[in-house]
Amino acid sequence: MIRPLFSGSPYRSWAFALLGAAMSLPPLVVALFATPSQWAAGPRAVAFGLLLCAVLFVMGAPRAARRGCVRLANRFLGAGLPTPPAGPSKPSARWVDRLRTSAYLAAHLAVGAAVTAVACLSVFAAVVFPSVWLSGGGQVASFGWTVHVERGWQGLWTAVVCVGCLVLGGYVAVGGAAALRLLGAPLLGHRPAERLAAAEERLDLLARRNRLAQELHDSIGHTLTASTIQAAVAGELMDSDPQAARRALSSIEETSRAAMDDLDHVLGVLREGKSPTAPQRTLADLGSLTEGVRRTGAGLRVETSGDLAQVPASVSREAYRIVQEGLTNALRHSGTAGISLRVAARDGWLEVELVNPLDSTVPGRPFRPAGERGHGLTGITERVRLLRGEVSAGRTDGQEGTHWRLAARIPLRSAP
């Protein structure tokens, strides 16, 4: 019975209860002072209860209140509650979540006040009874009760009372924490719709990470294989052709650095299934891509700056796909006139900007209305965000007419 009291659970439970008791003071004070004092006892009690419920609802209304309750319950009670979704939800769902949060707050405040009161009384009794016995006995009077404590061996029962009060205080705290832990799932947990949305989002994220991991696996495998062969060649030519051996070692250094860049991006990415064997195009193939666009008769102006060869392979592959999809959309919606592409690597970022005029009169290429996103733009957004970048797309009006501007910024290094 006493062993659990030496673990951290009772003390975390006491801290959680003390927090609830402290938070119960403001709504109690507000409801008490807002209740008309000239009313009779019955109406005053009803008004006090209604005002207290209103204050508790206001406390639980913000979304931050639910997230805070979840974090506190997980930290102090080990409840394991899922993080509330941060995105917008239906109005009806928001009201339901506010009511659930307010109900949990009310339970936390009530249980916390009760546990704190019992714990204080237990500690008081555990201190007072042995103190009276050790001082020669006497009477202890509190709350209308009077207990006589004998001195000598006849007062040894006070030691038992001391231990019993401490055990009672500990188990009351543990019991209150268990009750709040049980209430956490129905009042703070995900509703069925939230669980389904979270599962779908998780599956989509895993699928995108799997695709990126497969591409990264190909690049890393190729780099390590090339390094192994070059190391073997350098070992054979070290005596006969030192210059060729040095060139092989320099190549190993460059390919190893590229592999480290890819590994920075692959950390934390889960990979499932087999990786594709087809080679992936990168920014090194940008010239052939733009030449293919020009062969369609499009007026494409390309501006590149920075050392694109030093861009990490994963970023380079995704940037190539972004440019490819952007040029495809430009040809589809603007015909063959005035397409501008800028690719720059500077200050630790890769910047891609594509501007094309909007022409709704192009036959067979209807312009998509504003606010309607196609699959291509959605794919670009997913690629950029997966690499912790920034993306924006939209219409721009200027002296030369209406244009569509697609801009993406991707960090060249993984975030620490």
N, C-alpha and C positions, 0 to 999 in steps of 0.2 A: 504493500500500500504506500510506503514512503519512497520507494525507489523512483517512481515517476516524477516526484517532486524535485529530484536532483537533475533532471533533464532541462532543456531550454524551453520545452513546450509550455509549462505553466507560466513562466515569466513573460514569454511572448503573448500568451493569452491575457495576462494581467495588463500588459502594456496596451493591447488592443482594447480591453475593457475600459482602462483609464482614459484612452482617447475618446471612446464613445461617451463616457461620463462627462468629459470636458466639452464635447460638442453638444451635449444635451443642455448645457446652461444657456447659450444664447436664445434658442427657440423658447425655452421655458420662461426666460425673463421677458422676451418680447410678448408672448401670449399673456403673461401675468399682468404686465403693465397696460396692455391693450384691452383687457377685459374691464368693462365698466364696474367701478367699485360700488355704485349705488344700487345695483341690481340685487335681487334676492339670491340666496345660496344656490338654489337649483338652476335658475337661468345663468348664473355666473359660471357654474361648472360646465354647462353645455357650451356657453360661449368660449370658455377657456379651451375646451377640447377641440372645437371647430377652428379656433385661431391657431392652436398648436398644429393641427393637421395641415392648415394652409401654409404655415411657415416651413414645415417639413417638406411639403410639395415644392415650394420655392427652392429649398436647398437641393432637392434631387432633380430639378428641372434641367440644369445645364448638362450638356454631354460630358463635360469634364468631371462632373460629379460621379457618373457611372464608371468612367475610367479610373478615377481616384479610388473608388470603393473596391474595384477589382484588384488594383495594385496593392492596396492595404491588406485585403483578404488573402491574396497570394503570398505576401511578404510575412505576415504575422501568423496566419492560420494554415498556410500550405494548402489553400483550397484548389489550386490548379485551374482557375477559371480562365477561359479564353479572353483575349483582348477584344474589347468592343470594336466593331467596324467604324472606321473614321469617315467613310463616304456618306453621302446623303441617303436618306431613306424616306419611305412614305410618311405622310403626316400622321396617319393612324398608328404606324409603328413607333414614331417618336413619342406620341402620347403614352402608348403602352409602356415603353422603356422608362419614361419619366415616372410613371406610377410605380413601376417595379423598383426603380432606384429609391424612390421616396419610402416605399414599404421596407426596403432593406435598411435604409437609414434609421427609420423608426425602431426597427428591431435592434439595430446596433446600439442606438442610444439607450433603449430600455434595458437590454441585457447588460450593457456596460455600466449603467448606473446601479443595477441590482448587484452585479458581481463586485463592483467597487465598494458598495455599502457593506456587503457580507464580508469582504476581505478586511475592511477597516475594523469592523466589529470583532472579527476573529483575532486580528493582531492585538486589538485592545484587550480582549479577554486573556489572550496568551501572555500578555505582559502584566496585567493587573493582578490576577489571581496568584501567581507565584511571588510577586512582589509583596503582597499582603501577608502571605504565609512566611516568607523569609524575614519580614519585619516584626514577627511575633504574633501574627493572627489578627483578626478583626472582622468587620462586616463590610461587604461590598454591595452597594445599592446603586442600581441603574435601571431606568425605564420602568419604575414601579416595582422592581424585584429587589429583594434583599437576601443575600447569601452570607452565612457566617463561616469564616475560615478558621479552623482550629490551628493551634500551633503545635510544633513537634511532629511526630510521625503520623498523627491523625490528620494532618493537612497535606500528606503526600499526594492526595488525589488531585491537587492543583497542578502537579507536574503532568498528570495524565490529561487534564483539561487543556493545558498549554499545547501539548503535542496534538491533541485532537482538534483544537481550533486551527492550528497551522495546516493540518491535513485537510480540514474542511475548507479553508480558504483556497488552498491549491486545487482541490477537486471541483469547487464551485467555478473557478476560473476555467479549468479544462472543460467542464460541462457547458459553460456558456459559449466557449469557443467552438465546441462540437455542434451546438445548436445553430450558431451563426454560419458554420461551415455547411451544414445541411441546407440552410436557407439560401446560401450563395448560388447554388445551381439553378433553382427555379426563379430567383429574383434578379440575378446578375448574369446568368449564363445566356448563351445564344438561343434565340427562338429557332424553330425549325427552318424558317426561311433564311435566317442568318447562317445557320449551319450549312445549308445547301449552297448558299452563295460563297461561303468560305471554302468549301470543298471544291467547287468549280474553279475558284480563283487559284487554289493550290495546285490543282491538276494542270491548269493552263500554264502556271509558272514553271512547274516541273517539265512540261513538254517543251517550253521555250529554252529552259536551261539544258535540257537533254540535247536539243538541236545544236546549241552553241558548244556544248561539251564535245559532241561528236566532231564538229569542225576543228576545235582546238586540239583534240586528240590526234587528228591527221597531221596537223602542222607540227606538233611536238614530236610525234613519231618519226616524221621525215627529218626533222632537225637532228635528233639524236642519232639516227642511222647515218646521216651524212657526217656527223662529227666522228663517229666510230671509224668510218672508212678513212677519213682524212687523218685521224690519229695513227692508223696503221700505215698509211703512206708516209707520213712524216717519220715514223720509226724506221722504215726501210731506207729512206733517202737521207737520214741524218748524217751519214758519213760520206756517201757518194755525191750528193747534191744538197749542200746546206741551204742554199737560197730557196730551192723548191720546198724543202722541209719547213723553212720559216714561213713561206707563203701558205702552206697547209695549216701550220699552227695559227697564223693570223686568221685564216678562214674559220678555224674551230672557235676562236675567240668571238668572231662576229656571229656565227650561228648559235653559239651558247648564249650570247647576250639576247639574241632574238628569242631563244627558248625560255629564258628567264622572264622576258616580257610576257610571253604567252602564259607561263605558269602563274604570273601575278593575276591574270584574268581568270584562270581556270579554278583558282582556289575557291572553295565553297560551292562549286557547281557540281551537281549530282549528274552522273552519266548512267544511262540505261541502254541496253541493246547494243547492236553492232554499229560501228562507225562507217560512214560511206567511204568508198574508195576513189570516187571521182575528185579530181583536183578542184580547188576553190579559187575563183578569181579574186584578185586584190587590186589595190590602187596602181600597181605596176602594169595592169592591163587597161588602165584608163585610156591610153592612147588608142588602142584598137576599138574600145567602146565608142569614143567620140568620133572616130573616123567612120564607124558604121552608121552613126547618126547623121553625119555629114553626107554620106552616100545616099541618104534618102532625100537630099535636096534641102535639108534644114540649115538655116543660118545660125550656127552654133559658135559662140565665142567662149574660149576656155582660158582661165587664168589660174595658174598654180604657183604656190610659194612655199618655202620651207623644204626640208628634206623628207619627202614622202616615203623614201626607202627605209627610214628609221621608225616609221609608224608600226606599232605592234601588229602582228599578223592578224589577230582576232579583230582589232579595230579596222585594219585595212580591208579585210573581207567584208565586214558589215558596211563600211563606208562605200565600197564598190556597189553593193546591192542597193544602198540608198540612192546613189547617183543613177544607177540603172533604172530603178523604179521612177525616180523623179524625171528623168529624160523621157521615159515612156509616157508618163502623164503629160509632159509638156508637148510631145508630139500629138497626143490624143486631143488636147484642148486648145492648142494655139497654132496648129498647122506647122509651117516651116520657117517662120519669121522670128528673128530677134530673141533667140534663147541664149541666156548668159549663165555660165557655170564658173564658180570660184571654189577652189580647194586649197586650204592653207593649213600648214602645221606650224604652230608657234605658241610659245608660252605654256607648253604642256597640254595644249588642246588641239584637236583636229576640227577645223571649221569647214562645213560644206554649205554653200549657198547657191540656189538655183532660182533664176528669175525668168519668167516667160510671159508674153502678152496673152491676155484672154480673148479668144475670138469665138463667139457663139455661133458664127455663121459658117464655120468649117463644116463641110458636108460629111455626114457620118460620124461626127465627133461632137455630140451635144455637150454643152457645158453643164457641169453638176452644180445645182443651186448652192448658195451659201449655207453653211451649217450642216450639209450632208457630206459625210465622210465615206470614201470608198475603202475597199480592202487594201489598196496600195498604200494610202496614207496611214491606215491603221498598222500595217506591217512595218512601215518606217518608224512610227512612234514606238512600237514594241522593241525594235532593234536598238534604238537610241537609248531608251530607258533601261534596257537590260544591261547596257554598258555604262550606266550611271551618267548619261548625258542629258542634254537639253534639246528640245525640238520645238519649232513653231512653224505654222503654215497658215497662209491667208491672203486675201486680196489687198493690194496696195493701189491707191489712186494717185496719179501724178500728171504732169504736163503731157507726157507721152501716151497717156491712156491708162487703162486698168491692167495691172499685172498680177500674176500669182507668184508669191515668194515663199520658197521652202528653205529654212535655215536649220542646221543641226550642229551642235557642239558636243564633242565626245572627248573625255579626258584620255590622255595617252598613257596614264599610269593608273593602276587600281587605287581606289580610296583606301587609306590605312584603316 
